[in-house]
Amino acid sequence: MGEIIPKLSVLMEPVTFSESGGIRYLHFGSELIQGAMRIRDPNEIYLEYNQQMMAWLLFLESKPGMRVAQLGLGTGALTKFTHLHCPAVKSTVVELNPSVIVAARSMFSMPDDDRRLETLQTDAKIFVQSTKYQNLFDAIQVDLYDAICDGPAASTLEFYKGCYQILKAPGVMTVNLFSRHKSFEVNLHNICDAFDNRVLLFPESHDCNVVVIGFKGPKLEAEWKDVSSRAKLIKEKTDLPTNKWVSGISHENARQELKLAI
């Protein structure tokens, strides 16, 4: 395990599990699902919104020296996927609850730390404000929810500005939001402010999640057919169901119908 930063007087949610139909679920002491894994295929990203969190692959070539930050571990689905399919990438996982880290390794097949994976037990809100990490990461994946699940646990403008600061240019952030909750507009507004309105949305998934994509760096322009070719290549190499990503993004966002320009 990587660096452990002790936290005092922080009440952690209990970590619990359930299984149904060959799927193992993670909970924080309630029936609300915090993550899932198909037991016979632990490296698959099972949930649709989790799959879409890998959308940075559409815009960034995986290359040696690339770094990705995962804020909020859950079952480790994104971390496992990156570790398996992006061998040139180093992942930094940020998770406050030590029980979640133990659960990801013991119940959800997440690998131990190695030269390509470090796990930090600390608060993501503190992590993104550290000058140590400024301009360090090519991609950031943000999925921060507590037991109540009434919106992201980190949602302020200051937090998203911190995310922007720790990204390189070019860099891409993906964030999981709840579309049918009052927190959605607040988070979207703050993301747009922090990322200078360079933001795209996926269509709402079946479980009412919306993945938001924020961009840092030079303006990005591309023909959608070229992005579709990239999506097809990702599907062939990783089996991610990317076949609907391009049509979904291009139709969901204003002024993006003819070409990608963000």
C-alpha positions as a Markdown table, in Angstrom:
| # | Residue | x | y | z |
|---|---|---|---|---|
| 1 | Met | 0.0 | 0.0 | 0.0 |
| 2 | Gly | 1.2 | 3.5 | -0.7 |
| 3 | Glu | 1.4 | 6.5 | 1.6 |
| 4 | Ile | -1.0 | 6.5 | 4.6 |
| 5 | Ile | -1.9 | 9.9 | 5.9 |
| 6 | Pro | -3.6 | 9.5 | 9.3 |
| 7 | Lys | -7.0 | 11.3 | 9.8 |
| 8 | Leu | -8.3 | 12.1 | 13.2 |
| 9 | Ser | -11.9 | 12.3 | 14.3 |
| 10 | Val | -13.3 | 11.1 | 11.0 |
| 11 | Leu | -16.3 | 8.8 | 11.2 |
| 12 | Met | -16.1 | 6.2 | 8.5 |
| 13 | Glu | -19.1 | 4.4 | 7.0 |
| 14 | Pro | -19.3 | 0.7 | 7.5 |
| 15 | Val | -18.4 | -1.4 | 4.5 |
| 16 | Thr | -20.9 | -4.2 | 3.6 |
| 17 | Phe | -21.5 | -6.5 | 0.8 |
| 18 | Ser | -24.2 | -8.4 | -1.0 |
| 19 | Glu | -24.4 | -10.9 | -3.9 |
| 20 | Ser | -27.1 | -11.6 | -6.4 |
| 21 | Gly | -27.1 | -13.3 | -9.8 |
| 22 | Gly | -23.3 | -13.7 | -9.9 |
| 23 | Ile | -22.8 | -10.0 | -9.1 |
| 24 | Arg | -21.1 | -8.9 | -5.9 |
| 25 | Tyr | -22.1 | -5.4 | -4.6 |
| 26 | Leu | -20.4 | -2.9 | -2.3 |
| 27 | His | -22.5 | -0.9 | 0.2 |
| 28 | Phe | -21.7 | 1.6 | 2.9 |
| 29 | Gly | -24.1 | 0.2 | 5.5 |
| 30 | Ser | -27.2 | 0.7 | 3.5 |
| 31 | Glu | -29.0 | -0.9 | 0.4 |
| 32 | Leu | -27.5 | 1.8 | -1.9 |
| 33 | Ile | -25.0 | 0.4 | -4.3 |
| 34 | Gln | -21.5 | 1.9 | -4.2 |
| 35 | Gly | -20.0 | -0.5 | -6.8 |
| 36 | Ala | -20.3 | -3.9 | -8.4 |
| 37 | Met | -18.3 | -6.7 | -9.8 |
| 38 | Arg | -19.2 | -9.8 | -11.9 |
| 39 | Ile | -17.6 | -12.6 | -9.9 |
| 40 | Arg | -16.7 | -14.7 | -12.9 |
| 41 | Asp | -15.1 | -11.7 | -14.7 |
| 42 | Pro | -13.6 | -9.4 | -12.0 |
| 43 | Asn | -11.7 | -7.2 | -14.5 |
| 44 | Glu | -14.9 | -6.2 | -16.3 |
| 45 | Ile | -16.3 | -2.8 | -15.6 |
| 46 | Tyr | -19.8 | -3.9 | -14.8 |
| 47 | Leu | -21.8 | -0.7 | -14.3 |
| 48 | Glu | -22.5 | 1.5 | -17.3 |
| 49 | Tyr | -21.6 | 4.8 | -15.8 |
| 50 | Asn | -18.3 | 3.3 | -14.6 |
| 51 | Gln | -17.5 | 2.3 | -18.2 |
| 52 | Gln | -18.1 | 5.8 | -19.3 |
| 53 | Met | -15.6 | 7.1 | -16.7 |
| 54 | Met | -13.0 | 5.7 | -19.0 |
| 55 | Ala | -13.9 | 8.1 | -21.7 |
| 56 | Trp | -10.6 | 10.0 | -21.3 |
| 57 | Leu | -9.2 | 7.2 | -23.6 |
| 58 | Leu | -11.2 | 8.7 | -26.5 |
| 59 | Phe | -9.1 | 11.9 | -26.2 |
| 60 | Leu | -5.7 | 10.9 | -24.8 |
| 61 | Glu | -3.3 | 8.3 | -26.2 |
| 62 | Ser | -2.0 | 5.9 | -23.5 |
| 63 | Lys | 1.8 | 6.3 | -23.4 |
| 64 | Pro | 4.7 | 5.7 | -21.1 |
| 65 | Gly | 4.9 | 8.2 | -18.2 |
| 66 | Met | 1.1 | 8.9 | -18.3 |
| 67 | Arg | -0.5 | 9.3 | -14.9 |
| 68 | Val | -4.1 | 8.9 | -13.9 |
| 69 | Ala | -5.7 | 9.8 | -10.5 |
| 70 | Gln | -8.7 | 7.9 | -9.2 |
| 71 | Leu | -10.6 | 9.9 | -6.6 |
| 72 | Gly | -12.8 | 7.5 | -4.7 |
| 73 | Leu | -11.9 | 3.8 | -5.0 |
| 74 | Gly | -15.2 | 1.9 | -4.6 |
| 75 | Thr | -14.7 | -1.6 | -5.9 |
| 76 | Gly | -11.6 | -0.6 | -7.8 |
| 77 | Ala | -13.2 | -1.3 | -11.1 |
| 78 | Leu | -11.5 | 1.6 | -12.9 |
| 79 | Thr | -8.2 | 1.0 | -11.2 |
| 80 | Lys | -8.2 | -2.7 | -12.2 |
| 81 | Phe | -9.2 | -1.9 | -15.8 |
| 82 | Thr | -6.4 | 0.7 | -16.1 |
| 83 | His | -3.9 | -1.5 | -14.5 |
| 84 | Leu | -4.8 | -4.4 | -16.9 |
| 85 | His | -5.3 | -2.5 | -20.2 |
| 86 | Cys | -3.0 | 0.5 | -19.9 |
| 87 | Pro | 0.4 | -1.0 | -18.9 |
| 88 | Ala | 2.2 | 2.3 | -19.6 |
| 89 | Val | 0.0 | 4.3 | -17.2 |
| 90 | Lys | 0.7 | 4.8 | -13.5 |
| 91 | Ser | -2.4 | 5.1 | -11.3 |
| 92 | Thr | -2.8 | 7.0 | -8.1 |
| 93 | Val | -5.8 | 6.0 | -6.0 |
| 94 | Val | -7.2 | 8.4 | -3.4 |
| 95 | Glu | -9.5 | 6.9 | -0.8 |
| 96 | Leu | -10.2 | 8.2 | 2.7 |
| 97 | Asn | -11.8 | 5.0 | 4.2 |
| 98 | Pro | -9.3 | 2.3 | 4.9 |
| 99 | Ser | -12.0 | -0.3 | 5.0 |
| 100 | Val | -12.8 | 0.4 | 1.3 |
| 101 | Ile | -9.2 | -0.1 | 0.4 |
| 102 | Val | -9.1 | -3.5 | 2.2 |
| 103 | Ala | -12.5 | -4.5 | 0.7 |
| 104 | Ala | -11.3 | -3.6 | -2.9 |
| 105 | Arg | -8.3 | -6.0 | -2.4 |
| 106 | Ser | -10.0 | -8.8 | -0.5 |
| 107 | Met | -13.5 | -8.9 | -2.1 |
| 108 | Phe | -13.1 | -7.2 | -5.5 |
| 109 | Ser | -9.7 | -8.5 | -6.8 |
| 110 | Met | -7.9 | -5.2 | -6.9 |
| 111 | Pro | -4.1 | -5.8 | -7.2 |
| 112 | Asp | -1.6 | -4.7 | -4.5 |
| 113 | Asp | 0.4 | -1.6 | -5.1 |
| 114 | Asp | 3.4 | -1.9 | -7.4 |
| 115 | Arg | 5.4 | 0.5 | -9.6 |
| 116 | Arg | 2.3 | 1.3 | -11.6 |
| 117 | Leu | -0.2 | 1.6 | -8.8 |
| 118 | Glu | -0.1 | 3.6 | -5.6 |
| 119 | Thr | -2.9 | 3.9 | -3.0 |
| 120 | Leu | -3.2 | 7.0 | -0.8 |
| 121 | Gln | -5.5 | 7.0 | 2.2 |
| 122 | Thr | -6.4 | 10.6 | 2.4 |
| 123 | Asp | -9.2 | 13.1 | 1.7 |
| 124 | Ala | -9.6 | 13.9 | -2.0 |
| 125 | Lys | -10.5 | 17.5 | -1.1 |
| 126 | Ile | -7.0 | 17.9 | 0.5 |
| 127 | Phe | -5.3 | 15.9 | -2.2 |
| 128 | Val | -6.3 | 18.2 | -5.1 |
| 129 | Gln | -5.2 | 21.3 | -3.2 |
| 130 | Ser | -1.6 | 20.0 | -2.7 |
| 131 | Thr | 1.0 | 21.9 | -4.7 |
| 132 | Lys | 2.9 | 18.5 | -4.9 |
| 133 | Tyr | 0.4 | 17.3 | -7.5 |
| 134 | Gln | -0.1 | 20.4 | -9.6 |
| 135 | Asn | 0.1 | 19.7 | -13.4 |
| 136 | Leu | 0.9 | 16.0 | -12.7 |
| 137 | Phe | -2.0 | 13.9 | -14.0 |
| 138 | Asp | -3.1 | 13.4 | -17.6 |
| 139 | Ala | -6.5 | 12.2 | -16.5 |
| 140 | Ile | -8.6 | 12.3 | -13.3 |
| 141 | Gln | -11.6 | 10.1 | -12.5 |
| 142 | Val | -13.9 | 11.5 | -9.8 |
| 143 | Asp | -16.5 | 9.2 | -8.1 |
| 144 | Leu | -16.9 | 10.4 | -4.5 |
| 145 | Tyr | -20.1 | 9.4 | -2.7 |
| 146 | Asp | -20.9 | 8.6 | 1.0 |
| 147 | Ala | -23.5 | 6.3 | 2.5 |
| 148 | Ile | -26.3 | 8.8 | 2.0 |
| 149 | Cys | -25.6 | 9.2 | -1.7 |
| 150 | Asp | -27.4 | 12.6 | -1.8 |
| 151 | Gly | -24.8 | 14.0 | -4.2 |
| 152 | Pro | -21.0 | 13.9 | -4.5 |
| 153 | Ala | -19.1 | 14.2 | -1.2 |
| 154 | Ala | -16.9 | 16.8 | -2.9 |
| 155 | Ser | -18.7 | 19.3 | -5.0 |
| 156 | Thr | -17.5 | 22.9 | -4.3 |
| 157 | Leu | -15.9 | 25.2 | -6.9 |
| 158 | Glu | -12.7 | 25.1 | -4.9 |
| 159 | Phe | -12.6 | 21.3 | -5.2 |
| 160 | Tyr | -13.1 | 21.3 | -9.0 |
| 161 | Lys | -10.5 | 24.1 | -9.4 |
| 162 | Gly | -8.2 | 21.8 | -7.5 |
| 163 | Cys | -8.9 | 19.0 | -10.0 |
| 164 | Tyr | -8.1 | 21.5 | -12.8 |
| 165 | Gln | -4.8 | 22.4 | -11.2 |
| 166 | Ile | -3.5 | 18.9 | -10.8 |
| 167 | Leu | -4.3 | 18.1 | -14.5 |
| 168 | Lys | -1.7 | 18.5 | -17.2 |
| 169 | Ala | -2.5 | 20.3 | -20.4 |
| 170 | Pro | -3.9 | 18.6 | -22.3 |
| 171 | Gly | -5.8 | 16.7 | -19.6 |
| 172 | Val | -9.2 | 15.2 | -19.1 |
| 173 | Met | -11.4 | 14.8 | -16.0 |
| 174 | Thr | -14.4 | 12.5 | -15.8 |
| 175 | Val | -17.0 | 12.9 | -13.0 |
| 176 | Asn | -19.9 | 10.8 | -11.9 |
| 177 | Leu | -23.0 | 12.9 | -11.0 |
| 178 | Phe | -26.6 | 12.0 | -10.1 |
| 179 | Ser | -28.9 | 13.5 | -12.8 |
| 180 | Arg | -32.1 | 13.6 | -10.8 |
| 181 | His | -30.9 | 15.3 | -7.6 |
| 182 | Lys | -30.5 | 19.0 | -6.7 |
| 183 | Ser | -26.8 | 18.4 | -6.4 |
| 184 | Phe | -26.6 | 17.9 | -10.2 |
| 185 | Glu | -27.0 | 21.6 | -11.2 |
| 186 | Val | -24.6 | 22.7 | -8.4 |
| 187 | Asn | -21.9 | 20.3 | -9.5 |
| 188 | Leu | -22.3 | 21.0 | -13.2 |
| 189 | His | -22.2 | 24.7 | -12.6 |
| 190 | Asn | -19.0 | 24.4 | -10.5 |
| 191 | Ile | -17.3 | 22.1 | -13.1 |
| 192 | Cys | -18.1 | 24.5 | -15.9 |
| 193 | Asp | -16.7 | 27.4 | -13.9 |
| 194 | Ala | -13.5 | 25.5 | -13.0 |
| 195 | Phe | -13.0 | 24.2 | -16.6 |
| 196 | Asp | -13.9 | 27.4 | -18.4 |
| 197 | Asn | -17.1 | 25.8 | -19.8 |
| 198 | Arg | -15.1 | 23.1 | -21.7 |
| 199 | Val | -17.4 | 20.4 | -20.6 |
| 200 | Leu | -19.3 | 17.6 | -22.3 |
| 201 | Leu | -22.0 | 15.3 | -20.9 |
| 202 | Phe | -22.9 | 11.7 | -21.5 |
| 203 | Pro | -26.7 | 11.0 | -21.8 |
| 204 | Glu | -28.2 | 9.8 | -18.5 |
| 205 | Ser | -27.6 | 6.1 | -17.9 |
| 206 | His | -30.3 | 3.7 | -16.7 |
| 207 | Asp | -29.4 | 4.3 | -13.1 |
| 208 | Cys | -29.8 | 8.1 | -13.3 |
| 209 | Asn | -26.0 | 8.7 | -13.4 |
| 210 | Val | -24.5 | 11.3 | -15.8 |
| 211 | Val | -20.8 | 11.2 | -16.5 |
| 212 | Val | -19.3 | 14.7 | -17.1 |
| 213 | Ile | -16.1 | 15.2 | -19.1 |
| 214 | Gly | -13.9 | 18.3 | -18.4 |
| 215 | Phe | -11.0 | 19.4 | -20.7 |
| 216 | Lys | -7.8 | 21.3 | -20.0 |
| 217 | Gly | -5.3 | 22.5 | -22.6 |
| 218 | Pro | -5.5 | 23.5 | -26.2 |
| 219 | Lys | -8.8 | 23.6 | -28.0 |
| 220 | Leu | -9.8 | 20.2 | -29.3 |
| 221 | Glu | -11.3 | 19.8 | -32.7 |
| 222 | Ala | -12.0 | 16.5 | -34.5 |
| 223 | Glu | -14.4 | 14.9 | -36.9 |
| 224 | Trp | -16.8 | 12.6 | -35.1 |
| 225 | Lys | -15.9 | 9.8 | -37.6 |
| 226 | Asp | -12.3 | 10.0 | -36.3 |
| 227 | Val | -13.5 | 9.8 | -32.7 |
| 228 | Ser | -15.7 | 6.9 | -33.7 |
| 229 | Ser | -12.6 | 5.1 | -35.1 |
| 230 | Arg | -10.9 | 5.7 | -31.8 |
| 231 | Ala | -13.9 | 4.3 | -29.9 |
| 232 | Lys | -13.9 | 1.2 | -32.2 |
| 233 | Leu | -10.2 | 0.6 | -31.5 |
| 234 | Ile | -10.8 | 0.9 | -27.7 |
| 235 | Lys | -13.6 | -1.6 | -28.0 |
| 236 | Glu | -11.4 | -4.0 | -29.9 |
| 237 | Lys | -8.6 | -3.8 | -27.4 |
| 238 | Thr | -10.5 | -3.7 | -24.1 |
| 239 | Asp | -14.0 | -4.9 | -24.9 |
| 240 | Leu | -15.4 | -1.7 | -23.4 |
| 241 | Pro | -18.9 | -1.1 | -25.0 |
| 242 | Thr | -17.9 | 2.2 | -26.6 |
| 243 | Asn | -20.2 | 1.8 | -29.7 |
| 244 | Lys | -22.8 | 4.2 | -28.3 |
| 245 | Trp | -20.4 | 6.7 | -26.8 |
| 246 | Val | -19.8 | 9.0 | -29.8 |
| 247 | Ser | -23.5 | 9.2 | -30.9 |
| 248 | Gly | -24.5 | 9.8 | -27.3 |
| 249 | Ile | -22.0 | 12.6 | -26.6 |
| 250 | Ser | -22.5 | 14.3 | -30.0 |
| 251 | His | -26.3 | 14.5 | -29.6 |
| 252 | Glu | -26.4 | 15.3 | -25.9 |
| 253 | Asn | -24.3 | 18.5 | -26.1 |
| 254 | Ala | -25.2 | 21.7 | -28.0 |
| 255 | Arg | -23.1 | 22.7 | -30.9 |
| 256 | Gln | -21.4 | 19.4 | -31.1 |
| 257 | Glu | -23.6 | 17.7 | -33.6 |
| 258 | Leu | -21.4 | 18.1 | -36.7 |
| 259 | Lys | -17.9 | 17.8 | -35.2 |
| 260 | Leu | -16.2 | 17.7 | -31.8 |
| 261 | Ala | -15.1 | 21.2 | -30.9 |
| 262 | Ile | -14.4 | 21.9 | -27.2 |
